[in-house]
Amino acid sequence: MAFVKRVALAPRAVRQLRRVRSVYLAGMLLSAFVLISYDDSAAAGRQTVIAGVLLAVFAALLTLTAVQLWRHGRTEHCSTAKKLTRVV
């Protein structure tokens, strides 16, 4: 079993990660819309490639942000995680 070091994030970092999620989601939606809007792939080859790359980048950033927030929420020993975790 690999050693995993759990590091709690600062409250400011957690707030920034939560705010930036909407930016990444908007980027993904906009890139997906651009990909869907191009009907003729021969005429818009470079644009579809760029939109596809942007979609992949925004998806990766959103995934990394979600994983960081999930890992931070799972740290029971961290008082910051206890304070910032929403109780449902």
PEUR-V743309 format. One record per run of one state. SS is the DSSP state (H for helix, E for strand, - for the rest). FROM is the first residue (numbers start at 1). TO is the last residue. Records with the same first field share a line. If there is no record, write none. Layout:
BEGIN
SS: FROM-TO ; FROM-TO
END
This chain:
BEGIN
-: 1-10 ; 38-44 ; 74-78 ; 85-88
H: 11-37 ; 45-73 ; 79-84
END
